[in-house]
Amino acid sequence: MSKDNLQAGDGQVVTQPGTRGFAFATTGKLYTDLARRAARTIRTVMPDALIDLFTDQDTSDDVFDKIHSLPDSWRRPKMYAVRCSRFERTIVLDADIVLLADVSDVFDVLDRFDIAGVLGNNREPGMTPPDPLVPNCLPVINSGVLAVRASAKLQEFALAWENDVRSENALLDQPAFRKRLYLSNLDFAALGLNYNCIQLRFLDVWSASMGAPRILHVRSLHDDYPGNPEEPFNLTEVLGEERAEHIASLLAADWSLGGDAERVVITPMKRRTDCLDALKKNIGSQAVSAEEARVPGSALDQHKRNQGSTPKMQARVREMRLRMRDANAFAYQAAILAAASRQTPLRICVVGAKDGKHGDPIYEIIRSHLRSSSDLLLFEPQEYLHPFLAKNYSFHPSHRIIGAAIGPEQTVKLHAIHPEHWKRFNPECGSKWPSYRAPTAITTSDRGTVLTWIKTHLPEEPDPERLIVELDVPCGPLVTFLQDAGRDTKIDVLQVDAEGFDDEVIYACSTKVTQPSVVRFGKSNLSAERLERLMTSLSDQYLLQELGRDMMAVRRV
């Protein structure tokens, strides 16, 4: 790797005949670190590729063959990379690109064309503005992946493109690119979606007959911490487990990449809809009364009483509990992912989010499957949990934390354990949690519940009352908070953990207005009468299924 300090003003980079290479152009540390990771990802599938970086950062990294200094820190440096690349044929990439396979064939397209890119599908006025010189039928070109062949007319085009964007101080470079390309004499080749997939939700319906995607354009990467620049992107980290596994299957089935064309590939949407159909059939065959639903693990408890407490029987009971827990987790995931197959982004509201991770059944579903295809509102009235909640959801580009409770009143008084006493508790149920998690889980508007919990888990404390603090927090119906947050009043998933007040929260969520497809709530702290009333109110819209200490409601239609 060498450093080239050529200034952009003269633009006199000498093209090396016969060369092919990739070029990134970045300003700022975040984008430069992303480019370093993207370059390392290229090396995993094209280890001998030539890769250059144009940047305003004082950086050195052997993943690049050359690093060129930019003359300024303008936010759109890719035009300079287009006109000043040393390669005869260059693929210019945005920093939020993930290469999945060898794309040497894109260089080959330049045998007959000057420039190549993927058509975009954004027809908003800001992207395709009205212009008497440009026919409306012409689509926008996604400039995140551009293949170019060096020539005088290409340099003229790139300079005009740059001047247009600079002179208008435009936030987007695509409108000027579209116009300049139409007015130029450059021969343009349209590449398939496989070579710049920016709508990641398409992956959920991407079948093997479409061929495997070669390049992903992951915009959420620059909304978050870029990760370790010394490491390539991890597909599971970027997309979640489900989509990463699907892409692996598509690559293995792509004949043009040496794959098995006979391989059966089932799309994520197909899996989700099949799971939902099976789930609804299962729910319909398992009617649950309020009295049965109120007692968690009753079958296991009876089994334990019948069999005694021998180590062998205890192990058997633990195994049964694990199986039930796994089955419950699968049912909840199936219902959520089925909803995701019909609505993107999936609109999720979690009421009583706590720290968002420990003991939360939706956390891994979002992290593994919905990080880039969900809109997330996290309601947590305990403000001292917000830093933990923000950290645990730092991977999610569009989450929002709201320090409020859901209910019929404008404010609510909650009773909580003072933070200075958190470390004194270590209940068995939270033995693997951080010290703050179990004590904050018991926060509720019922002071007696908190007091009982303290006496149970800290019996040596002579004055349990002194451990309790009162929190006055804003409260209101869910619809009000949705409107204040600029969200649609309809949601898709509602998860409630309100320590014995789950029914009141759900009533305040107005499910006939918000229309969630999936609702999960705690039932173990509700009386049989209150649970019966809640189940009756939901039963005309939802199928109900017991999930251990919780209940799940899946919308009928």
N, C-alpha and C positions, 0 to 999 in steps of 0.2 A: 504494500500500500504506500502510495506517495501522496503528498499534499501539493495541489496545484493552486497557486495564488493569483491566477489570471483574473483580472477585473472584468466584470460583465459589460462595462461600457463599450469596450472595443469589440467584443463578441468574436474574436479571432481565434477560435479553437480550430485546430487543424484536424479535419476528418481523416481517420485511418481507414483506407479502403479495405473492404472485405470483412470488417469487424462487426460483431453483434454484441449487444450488451443491454443491461438494465440501468435505469437512472432514477434516483430519487431526488427530490428537491424540497428542502424543509427549512423553515425558520422557527427558532425557539427550541428549547430543550425537549419539551414533550414530544413534538413531532419528529425531532431528530432521533430520540430514543425509540420511537415507534418504527422509524425507518431502519434502525439497527436490528430490531427484532424481525422486521419484514425481510430484510436481506438475509438474515440467518435462516429464515424459513425457506427462502429460495434455494439456499445451499443444500437443504435437505432433499430436494427433488432435482436440482440442477447444480451439482457440486462444482462444475467447471465453468459456470457462467461468469462473465465479466459484469461487475456491478460497481457503479459510480454513485457518489453522493455530492450534491450541490447544497451547501448549507451556510448559514451565517454563524454557526457555532464553532468554537475552537475545540474540535474533537478529533480523536484519532482512534481508528478501529480497523483491525485487519480483515474484517469481513468485507470491506470495500477495497476494490483495486485502486481507486483514486478518489480523493476528496477534493472538491473544488470550492473555493471561497466565493460567496455571493457578495456583491457590492453593497447591498442594503438588506434590511429585514422586512421587505415587503411581503405581505401574506400570500401572494400568488407567484412563487418563484418557478413554477413548472414551465412557463413559457421560455425562460432562459435555458432550462435544461433541454427543451425541444430544439432550440436553435444553436445551442453551444455544445451539444454532446459530441464527444470525440469519436463515437461509433458511427459507422455508415448506416447501420440499422439499430434503432433504439426503441425499447419498450419503456416508456416513462410511466412511473407508478406513483400513486398517492401512498402516504405512509401507513394508511389503515388497510392495506392489502395483504391477503393471505394466499400465497401460491400453494396449490394442492398437487399439481402435476407438471410435468415437462410441457412447456409451451413454445418449443422451438418452431412449431408450425406457424406461429404468428409472425415470426421473422420471415418465413417463406412467403407469406402473403404479399410482402413488400417487393417480391419479384415483379408484380404487375400493378401495384398500387403505391401511392405516395404516403398515405396515412390510413390507419385503421382504428376502429373503436366500436364500442357497443352502444346501440340505440337505447336512450332512456325512455321512461314511460311517464315522466312528469310533464303535465300540460298546464300547470299553473301559470298565471300571467307573468309572474316574476321570472319564470324559467323560459317561457316561449312568448316574450312580449310582442304585441302587435307591431308589425313593421312592414311598410309598403314594399320594401325591397326583398322580403323573404316570404315565400308562400307558407300559409299556415299549416299545410299538410306535412311540412318537414319536421321531423322529431328533433328533440334535443339529443346531443351525444354526451354520454357520460365520460368526462375527461379524466377520470381516475385511472384509467388504463388506456394509453395511447401508444400505438406503434407507428413510428415515423421513419422515412428514408431521407437521408441528408441530401439537400439540394438547395440551390439559390432560391427557388420559389417557396420551399418550405421555410427557409429563414425569413423571407419577406412576409409570409403568412403569420409566423409566430410573433414577429415584431409588431405587426399590425394588431394582432389579437391582444398582445400585452399593452400596447398603447391605448386601445379602446377601454380595457378594464381599468388601467391607471387613470385615464382622463375622466372617467365617470365615477371613479372611486367605488366601483361596483363590488358588492359582497360576493356575487357569483361570477364565475368565469364562463359558464356554459352558454349563456345567451350570446355573448360576443363571439364565442367559438362557432356557434351554429351559423351566425350571420356571415362571418368571415369565410367559413368553409364554403358556404353557398356561393359567395361572390368570387371565390378563388378559382384557379384552374388546376387544383389538386385533384387527383383521382382518389376517391375515398372508398374503402371497403368496410362493410358492416359485419362485425363479428357476432357470433351467437352469444346468447345470455350466459353460456358456460364460462365465458372469458371475462365476465365482470358481473357477478351476481351480487347486487346491492340490496335487493329486497329479500332478506333472509327468510321471510315467511314462505317464499316459494319452495324452499327446501322441504317443507312439510308435505308437498304434493309432487315432489320431483321423482319421476319414475325412471327406471333403468333405460327405457326407450328414448329418453331425452339425452342420454350420454351423461357422463359425470361432470360436475362443475370443475373447472380448472383454477379459477381465480374467484375468491370471495372479497367483497368490498364491505368491511365491517365498520360502519360509522361509529358504533358505540365505543370502539377502541380509544378514540381521542376524547371521550367524555369521562374517562376514568384514568387512574394511575396506569401508566403504560407497562408496568412490570419490569422485570430484569432485562436490560438491553443486551446482556450477554447471552440470552437464551432465545431460541426461536419461539414463535407462538405455539401454544398447545391448543389443539382444536377443541378439546373438551372445555378448556378454560375459556375459550372464545365463544363457543356456541352452546355449550351444555352437552351432556352425555348423549341424549337422544339424537340430536342432529349430527353430532360427531360420528356416532355409530352408523347413521344412515349414509353419510358421505363416504365412510370407509366401504360400505356395501356397494355404493354406486361406482366407486373407483375400481373395486374388484370385479364388477360386472361390465365394465366398459371395454369392448373389444378393441377399440382404437388405442387403448393403453395396455394392451396385452391381457385384458381380463377375460372372464368367462361369460360370454353373451347369454348362456343358458341359465345363469345364476338367477334365482328368484329374489327379488328385492321388494319388500313391502314398505310402502311409504308411511311416515309417522301419522299422517291423517287417517289412513286405513286402519292402522293399529288402534288409534284412539277411538274411532267410531265403532270398531268391533268390540273394544273393551266396554264402551258405554252401553252398547246393546246387551252385552252379557251382564253388565252390572244392573241394568234395569230389570232384566229377567230375574236376576238373583234377588233384588230388592222386592220385586213383586211376589216372590214365593216365600218371603220371610216377613210376615206381618209381625210387628213389634208393639206390644201394649206399653202404656206409660209405666205401669208397675214393673214390667220386665226390664224396660230400658233404664229405669232409675237405679238398678242395682248392678254396678260394674263387675264383670268377671264372675257372675253368680255360678255359672256352670263349672268353672275352674275351682271356685271355692268349695262347691259341693263335692267335686271330685277329690279335692284334697282332704275334706273331712271323711269321705268314705274310705280312702286309701291309707289314712294315717300319715305320719310325718317321717317316715324312713328316708334316708338320703336318696335312695333310688326313686321313691315317689316324689320327693321334692324336685329332683332333676327332671322327672317327667312333667311335673306341673310347670316348671320353668320353660321347658321345650314347648308345651302347649301354648303358654303365654306368648312366646316369641312367634309362633306360627300365627296366632291370632293377630298380633301386632303387625306382622308382615302383610297378612291378608287385608287388614284395615288400611295400611299405608297404600297398598296396591289399589284398593277400591277408590280411595280419595284421589290418588294420582290419576287413575283412569278417568274419573269424572272431570277433573280439571283439564286434562289434556284433550279430552273430547270437546269441552267447551272452547279450548284454544283453537281447535281445528275449524271452528265456525266463526270466531271473532278474533281479529288482530288489530291492534294489540289487545290482549286480554286485560280487562279492567278488574283489578283485585283490590278489595278493601279488607284490611286486617284490623280488627278492633280489639285492643288489649294486646299490642304487639310485643310487649316486654322488651327483651334485647334482640328479638327477631330471629334468634337462632336456636338456642338451647331449649329443647322441649317443644319446639314449634313445628308442627307437621307440614307446613307449606314451604318452609325455607329451602329444603333440598330440591323440591319440585321446581321452584323458581330458579334456583341456582343452576340446576342441571338441564332444564328444559325451556325456561321462559325468560331468561335474562335479557334477551334482546327483543322480545315480543310480548311484553306486558307493561301495563301502566299501573303503578303500585302506590296506594295510599296507606300509610301505617299510622294508626291512631294509638298513641301511648301518652296518657296523662302524666306519668312520672318523668319529669324533665331530666332527672339525673340518669335516666336510662338512655336518653337520646344519643349521647356520644357512642355508647355500645351499639345501639341500633344503627347509627350511621356507618360505623365501621363494618359491621357485619353485612350491610347491604351496599358497601362501596362499589361492588362489582356491577350494581344495577344502575343503568344510565338515567332512568326516569322515575326513581322512587321519591316520595315526599313524606316527611314525618310531620304529623300534626299533633300538637300537645293538647289534646282534648279528649273528653269522654262523649259517648253517644247515649242520648237519653232524652226524656221529655222536658227536662228543666234547662234553664240557661246556665246554671252553675251546679256543681255537685261537690260535696265534701267527702273526701276519701281518707281512710285511715291506713297508715303505712308504718313499717318499721324504720326507725331512724337509721340512716346510712352508717353511723358510727358503730352500730351493733351488728351489722351484717355478718362480719367474720365470726361471730359467736355461734352461728347456726351451721349445722352440717347434717341436714336430714338425709335419710337413706335414699329418698327419691331423687335428691339432687347431689349425690356424692361426687358425681363427675362434672358438675357444673361449676362455673366461677362462683366465688363467694357471694356475690351480689344477687345471683339469679333466684335462688329459692326464697329468700326473705322478701324480694320485690314481687314475687308471684302471688303473694297473699293479699296484696293491697286491694281494699274493697271499701264500699260505703258502709258496711256493717262492722262496727268497731268490735262487737263481740266475737266475730269470726277471727279477727286478727289476735285478739286477746287469748282465745282458746288455742290458736296455733302456737303462740309464744309459750304458753304453759305446757303444751305437749312436747315441744322441741327444746325448751330451755327450762326444765322444771326447777332448777336450782336458783332461778332468778326470784328474789324476794318481792320485787315490785314491777311486775310486767307492764303496768300502765305507763311507766316512765320511758319505755322503749318505743311508744307509739307517738307518731306525729300526725297532724292533720294537714291535708292538702286541699285547697280550694281551687278547682280546675274548671275551665269553661266546658260547657256541655250543650248539646242540642241535637236535633234530628240529623240523620245522615245526609238527607237531601240538601240541607242548608250548607253543610261543609263541602259537599260536592260542587254546589253552585259557587261558593266562595273561592274554591280552588280552580274554577274555570273548567270543571269536568262535566261530562254528560251526567244526567241524573240516573241513567241506567248503568248498572255494573254487571259483572259476570260471575265473580266469586266473592263471597262474604264469609270471613272466618271470625268467630267471636270467642273471646276468652275473658269473661267478666266476673269470675269468681262468685257464682251463684246468682248473678243478675243477667245472665245471657238472654233470658226471655224478654226482659224489659228492653235490652239493647236491640233485639231483633224487631220488636214492635216499633221502636223508634227508627228502624232502618226502612220501614214501609216497603216491604218486599213486593207488594203489588205495584208500586211505583218504580222502585229500583230494579226489580225483576232479575235478581241474580240467578244464574243457572245452577250454581252449587252453593249450599250454605252448610257450614260446619259450626257446631256450638257445643259447649260443655253441658252435660246433663246430670252429672253425679251430685251436684250441689243444689239441684232443684227438687222441691217436694213433688210427690206424685201428682198432686192437684195442679201445680203450676206447669209441670211437664205435660200433663194431659191437655191442658188448655193450649199450650204452645203447639203441640203436635196436631191438635185439631185445627188450629188456625192455619197451619202450613199444609195440611193434608189435601186441600182442594187444589193446590198448585204443585205439590211436590210428592215424590216417593221418598220414604224415610228409611234409613238404614242405621243400625246401631254400630258404632265404631268404638268398642270398649267403653271408656268413660265419656265418650262424645257421641253425638248423633250427626248424621249427614243427611241433607235433603237435596235431592236432584230434581230439577224442574221436569214436569211431565212432558211438556211440549217445547 
